[in-house]
């Protein structure tokens, strides 16, 4: 099959492409390379002549994407949208251009892998969510754009247009579970061949703990930093803490390799690509991991240590690891085995192929 992956999210598309190519498929990724992550894209949407953060840079990026929609996003057997807002929603551009893409190709599907209007509404019913923290710290706004009617209407139209909707995590499944186009949940893929397992050795009895900065509000960074400060204060000679981020993926993974423990996010019920990279490398990962999300992916046991948006909860989990360092190697090994089975990029690619062939 000839497949177009429109967009990328923490290298989800790149890992999926690796899997699809193992089955002989021709795969094209069109994305901006994940911003500072600088992930691979076959059709780059980055501005070529202006800085992407400037008005001219944004105009150039949209113009390039429009041009691709007319000339490049055509004659594919499958188009997989990584979010419903690939184009500006104003003046109906998003629906018009995605409608054109659908007509120019055989089948089109939507991956629910990030925030949108359906996900925002679903978050409002949760015991906790990243929404308020995201508004204050990331958006610096009283209102999220996905609350706006224009986004909700566009999101509804795109969801109705596509052949089917495939969520990747519990939160996104909950958002689309009752939509008539919902198909099934397919977990995130990770290329375990490219990410070599490393025995999780504690050097000089000191644990190295890493929290990657990305969206500080969405991830709950302020809460995580406070818990890390408390553990450092109690055990100053037992831990080293690294808080860094917004860097190319290759550099980010090199930092990961030097650590024992990864703290991903605390407002989630499940986990994302950052957690999977850590697990593939054999690290202990702290993130969302409530058992309520197991049912959609047939998971029985997951070695991720579940954390809540609570300083005391995160501190307690860290304390357990610092006072039981012998657990680190064992949990790291189980982490690797878990992703090899449940998130293996070839297995996930096969699941997508099965869904696409059904339509």
C-alpha positions as CSV (number, residue, x, y, z in Angstrom):
1,X,0.0,0.0,0.0
2,X,0.9,3.6,-0.5
3,X,0.4,5.4,2.8
4,X,0.5,9.0,3.9
5,X,0.9,9.9,7.6
6,X,-0.2,13.5,8.0
7,X,1.5,15.0,11.1
8,X,3.7,13.5,13.8
9,X,3.5,13.6,17.5
10,X,6.6,12.8,19.6
11,X,7.8,10.6,16.6
12,X,4.7,8.4,16.7
13,X,4.5,8.6,12.9
14,X,8.2,7.7,12.5
15,X,7.9,4.6,14.6
16,X,4.8,3.6,12.8
17,X,6.5,4.1,9.4
18,X,9.4,1.9,10.5
19,X,6.8,-0.9,11.3
20,X,4.9,-0.4,8.1
21,X,8.0,-0.6,6.0
22,X,8.8,-4.0,7.5
23,X,5.7,-5.2,5.6
24,X,6.8,-3.6,2.3
25,X,4.6,-0.6,2.3
26,X,5.5,2.8,0.8
27,X,5.1,5.4,3.5
28,X,5.4,9.2,3.4
29,X,5.3,11.4,6.5
30,X,4.3,15.1,6.1
31,X,5.1,17.1,9.3
32,X,7.0,20.0,10.7
33,X,9.5,17.6,12.3
34,X,8.0,17.9,15.8
35,X,9.5,21.4,16.3
36,X,12.6,21.3,18.5
37,X,12.5,17.5,18.4
38,X,13.7,17.6,14.7
39,X,12.2,14.3,13.8
40,X,12.3,13.0,10.2
41,X,9.7,14.2,7.7
42,X,9.5,13.2,4.0
43,X,7.5,16.3,3.2
44,X,8.7,19.0,5.5
45,X,6.2,21.7,6.6
46,X,8.8,23.9,8.2
47,X,9.2,27.5,7.0
48,X,12.2,27.7,4.6
49,X,12.8,31.5,4.5
50,X,11.5,32.8,7.8
51,X,11.6,31.7,11.5
52,X,8.6,29.5,12.1
53,X,7.6,31.5,15.2
54,X,7.2,34.8,13.2
55,X,4.0,35.8,11.4
56,X,5.7,35.4,8.0
57,X,7.0,32.0,9.0
58,X,3.5,30.8,10.0
59,X,2.1,32.2,6.7
60,X,4.8,30.4,4.7
61,X,4.2,27.2,6.6
62,X,0.4,27.3,5.9
63,X,1.0,28.2,2.2
64,X,3.3,25.2,1.9
65,X,0.7,22.9,3.5
66,X,-2.0,24.3,1.2
67,X,0.2,23.6,-1.8
68,X,0.9,20.1,-0.7
69,X,-2.9,19.5,-0.1
70,X,-3.5,20.4,-3.8
71,X,-0.4,18.7,-5.3
72,X,1.2,16.2,-3.0
73,X,-1.5,14.7,-0.7
74,X,-3.1,12.6,-3.4
75,X,-3.2,9.1,-4.9
76,X,-2.6,7.3,-1.6
77,X,-4.3,4.0,-0.6
78,X,-4.5,5.3,3.0
79,X,-4.2,8.7,4.6
80,X,-3.8,8.7,8.4
81,X,-4.5,12.1,10.1
82,X,-2.6,12.5,13.3
83,X,-5.0,15.2,14.5
84,X,-8.2,16.8,13.1
85,X,-6.7,20.3,12.9
86,X,-4.1,20.0,10.2
87,X,-5.1,23.3,8.6
88,X,-6.4,26.7,10.0
89,X,-10.1,26.4,11.1
90,X,-11.0,29.9,10.1
91,X,-13.2,30.4,7.0
92,X,-13.7,26.7,6.9
93,X,-10.2,25.9,5.5
94,X,-9.7,22.9,7.7
95,X,-12.8,21.1,6.6
96,X,-12.5,22.1,2.9
97,X,-8.9,21.0,2.6
98,X,-9.3,17.7,4.5
99,X,-12.5,17.1,2.4
100,X,-10.4,17.6,-0.7
101,X,-7.7,15.2,0.6
102,X,-10.3,12.6,1.3
103,X,-11.6,12.8,-2.3
104,X,-8.1,12.6,-3.7
105,X,-7.3,9.4,-1.9
106,X,-8.8,6.0,-1.3
107,X,-9.3,5.8,2.5
108,X,-8.7,8.3,5.3
109,X,-8.5,7.7,9.1
110,X,-8.1,9.9,12.1
111,X,-5.7,9.0,14.9
112,X,-6.7,10.4,18.3
113,X,-3.3,11.0,19.9
114,X,-3.5,14.6,21.2
115,X,-5.8,17.3,22.5
116,X,-8.8,18.2,20.4
117,X,-12.4,19.3,21.2
118,X,-13.6,15.7,21.9
119,X,-10.7,15.1,24.2
120,X,-11.2,18.5,26.0
121,X,-14.8,17.7,26.7
122,X,-13.9,14.2,28.0
123,X,-11.3,15.7,30.3
124,X,-13.9,17.8,32.0
125,X,-15.5,14.6,33.3
126,X,-12.3,13.2,34.8
127,X,-11.2,13.3,38.4
128,X,-8.2,15.3,37.3
129,X,-6.8,16.5,34.0
130,X,-4.1,18.8,32.6
131,X,-6.6,21.3,31.3
132,X,-6.4,24.0,34.0
133,X,-2.7,23.8,34.5
134,X,-2.2,23.8,30.7
135,X,-4.3,27.0,30.4
136,X,-2.4,28.8,33.1
137,X,1.2,27.7,32.4
138,X,1.3,26.7,28.7
139,X,-1.4,28.7,27.0
140,X,-1.4,31.6,29.5
141,X,-5.0,32.0,28.7
142,X,-8.4,31.6,30.4
143,X,-9.7,29.6,27.6
144,X,-8.4,26.7,25.5
145,X,-9.0,27.0,21.8
146,X,-10.8,23.6,21.8
147,X,-13.6,25.1,23.9
148,X,-14.4,27.5,21.0
149,X,-17.4,26.6,18.8
150,X,-15.4,27.0,15.6
151,X,-13.0,24.2,16.7
152,X,-15.8,22.0,18.0
153,X,-17.7,22.3,14.7
154,X,-14.6,21.6,12.6
155,X,-13.7,18.7,14.8
156,X,-17.2,17.2,14.5
157,X,-17.1,17.5,10.7
158,X,-13.7,15.9,10.3
159,X,-14.7,13.0,12.6
160,X,-17.8,12.4,10.5
161,X,-15.8,12.6,7.2
162,X,-13.2,10.0,7.8
163,X,-13.6,6.3,7.4
164,X,-12.7,5.6,11.0
165,X,-11.1,6.9,14.2
166,X,-8.3,5.1,16.0
167,X,-7.3,6.3,19.5
168,X,-3.9,5.4,20.9
169,X,-4.5,5.8,24.7
170,X,-7.2,5.6,27.3
171,X,-8.0,9.3,27.5
172,X,-8.4,9.5,23.7
173,X,-10.5,6.3,23.6
174,X,-12.8,7.8,26.2
175,X,-13.2,10.9,24.1
176,X,-14.3,9.0,21.0
177,X,-15.7,5.7,22.5
178,X,-19.3,6.6,21.6
179,X,-18.6,8.1,18.3
180,X,-20.0,6.0,15.4
181,X,-16.7,6.2,13.6
182,X,-14.7,4.8,16.5
183,X,-13.0,1.6,15.5
184,X,-10.6,0.4,18.2
185,X,-7.7,1.5,20.3
186,X,-4.3,0.7,18.8
187,X,-1.4,1.4,21.2
188,X,1.5,3.7,20.5
189,X,4.4,2.0,18.5
190,X,8.0,2.1,19.5
191,X,10.9,0.8,17.4
192,X,12.6,-1.5,19.9
193,X,15.3,-2.4,17.3
194,X,16.5,1.3,17.2
195,X,16.4,1.7,21.0
196,X,18.8,-0.7,22.5
197,X,18.1,-2.1,26.0
198,X,20.6,-1.1,28.7
199,X,20.9,-2.8,32.0
200,X,19.7,-0.3,34.6
201,X,22.8,-0.1,36.8
202,X,22.9,2.3,39.8
203,X,26.4,3.7,39.8
204,X,28.0,4.6,43.2
205,X,24.6,4.0,44.9
206,X,23.2,7.2,43.4
207,X,20.0,7.2,41.3
208,X,19.9,9.6,38.4
209,X,16.3,10.9,37.9
210,X,15.3,12.8,34.7
211,X,12.2,14.9,34.0
212,X,12.0,16.2,30.5
213,X,10.6,19.7,30.1
214,X,8.0,20.1,27.3
215,X,4.6,21.5,28.2
216,X,5.1,22.3,31.8
217,X,1.4,22.7,32.5
218,X,0.2,19.7,30.6
219,X,2.9,17.4,32.1
220,X,2.6,18.8,35.7
221,X,6.2,19.9,35.8
222,X,5.7,22.3,38.8
223,X,4.3,19.4,40.9
224,X,7.1,17.0,39.8
225,X,9.8,19.6,40.5
226,X,8.5,20.1,44.1
227,X,8.5,16.3,44.7
228,X,12.1,16.0,43.3
229,X,13.2,18.9,45.5
230,X,11.8,17.0,48.6
231,X,13.6,13.8,47.7
232,X,16.8,15.6,47.1
233,X,16.6,17.3,50.4
234,X,16.0,14.1,52.3
235,X,18.6,12.0,50.3
236,X,21.1,14.5,48.9
237,X,23.8,11.9,48.4
238,X,21.5,9.3,46.9
239,X,20.0,11.1,43.9
240,X,21.1,13.3,41.0
241,X,18.3,15.2,39.3
242,X,18.2,16.3,35.7
243,X,15.4,18.7,34.5
244,X,15.8,19.6,30.9
245,X,14.0,19.6,27.6
246,X,13.0,21.2,24.3
247,X,15.8,19.7,22.4
248,X,16.3,17.4,19.4
249,X,15.1,13.8,20.0
250,X,18.5,12.3,19.5
251,X,20.0,14.6,22.3
252,X,17.0,13.9,24.5
253,X,17.5,10.1,24.2
254,X,21.3,10.4,25.0
255,X,20.3,12.1,28.3
256,X,17.8,9.3,28.9
257,X,20.5,6.7,28.4
258,X,22.5,8.1,31.4
259,X,19.6,7.9,33.8
260,X,17.9,5.4,36.0
261,X,14.4,6.9,36.4
262,X,12.2,8.9,34.1
263,X,9.3,11.0,35.4
264,X,7.0,11.7,32.4
265,X,3.7,13.3,33.5
266,X,1.3,13.3,36.4
267,X,-2.0,14.6,35.1
268,X,-2.6,11.5,32.8
269,X,-4.4,8.2,33.3
270,X,-2.1,6.6,30.7
271,X,1.3,7.3,29.2
272,X,2.8,8.6,26.0
273,X,5.8,8.2,23.7
274,X,8.2,9.8,26.2
275,X,7.5,6.9,28.6
276,X,7.9,4.3,25.8
277,X,11.3,5.6,24.9
278,X,12.4,5.3,28.5
279,X,10.9,1.8,28.9
280,X,12.6,0.6,25.7
281,X,15.9,1.8,27.1
282,X,15.3,-0.2,30.3
283,X,14.5,2.7,32.6
284,X,12.0,2.9,35.5
285,X,9.2,5.2,34.4
286,X,6.8,7.2,36.5
287,X,3.7,8.4,34.7
288,X,0.0,7.9,34.4
289,X,-0.9,4.2,34.6
290,X,-4.3,3.7,36.1
291,X,-5.6,0.2,35.5
292,X,-8.8,1.6,34.0
293,X,-6.9,2.0,30.7
294,X,-5.9,-1.7,30.5
295,X,-9.2,-3.0,29.2
296,X,-8.9,-1.4,25.7
297,X,-5.4,-2.9,25.0
298,X,-5.7,-6.2,26.8
299,X,-2.9,-5.3,29.2
300,X,-2.7,-7.4,32.3
301,X,0.2,-5.8,34.1
302,X,2.3,-2.7,33.4
303,X,5.6,-1.9,35.1
304,X,5.1,1.9,34.9
305,X,4.7,3.4,38.4
306,X,1.5,5.3,38.4
307,X,1.6,8.8,39.8
308,X,-1.1,11.4,40.4
309,X,-0.9,15.2,40.3
310,X,0.2,15.3,44.0
311,X,3.6,16.2,45.5
312,X,3.1,13.7,48.3
313,X,2.2,10.8,45.9
314,X,5.2,11.4,43.6
315,X,7.5,11.8,46.6
316,X,6.2,8.6,48.1
317,X,6.9,6.7,44.9
318,X,10.4,8.2,44.6
319,X,11.1,7.4,48.2
320,X,10.3,3.7,47.7
321,X,12.8,3.6,44.8
322,X,15.6,5.5,46.7
323,X,15.2,3.2,49.7
324,X,15.0,0.0,47.5
325,X,17.6,0.6,44.8
326,X,17.8,-3.1,44.1
327,X,14.3,-2.8,42.4
328,X,15.6,-0.5,39.7
329,X,17.3,-3.1,37.5
330,X,14.3,-5.5,37.8
331,X,11.7,-2.9,36.9
332,X,13.9,-1.7,34.0
333,X,14.1,-5.2,32.6
334,X,10.3,-5.6,32.9
335,X,9.8,-2.3,31.2
336,X,11.8,-3.4,28.2
337,X,9.9,-6.7,27.9
338,X,6.6,-4.9,28.2
339,X,7.2,-2.6,25.3
340,X,8.7,-5.4,23.2
341,X,5.3,-7.2,23.5
342,X,2.6,-4.5,23.8
343,X,4.1,-1.7,21.8
344,X,6.4,-3.4,19.3
345,X,6.4,-1.3,16.1
346,X,5.9,-4.3,13.9
347,X,2.9,-5.6,15.9
348,X,1.3,-2.1,16.0
349,X,1.8,-1.6,12.2
350,X,0.2,-5.0,11.6
351,X,-2.8,-3.8,13.7
352,X,-3.2,-0.7,11.6
353,X,-2.9,-2.7,8.3
354,X,-5.7,-5.0,9.5
355,X,-8.0,-2.0,10.2
356,X,-7.2,-0.3,6.9
357,X,-7.8,-3.5,5.0
358,X,-11.2,-4.0,6.6
359,X,-12.6,-0.8,5.0
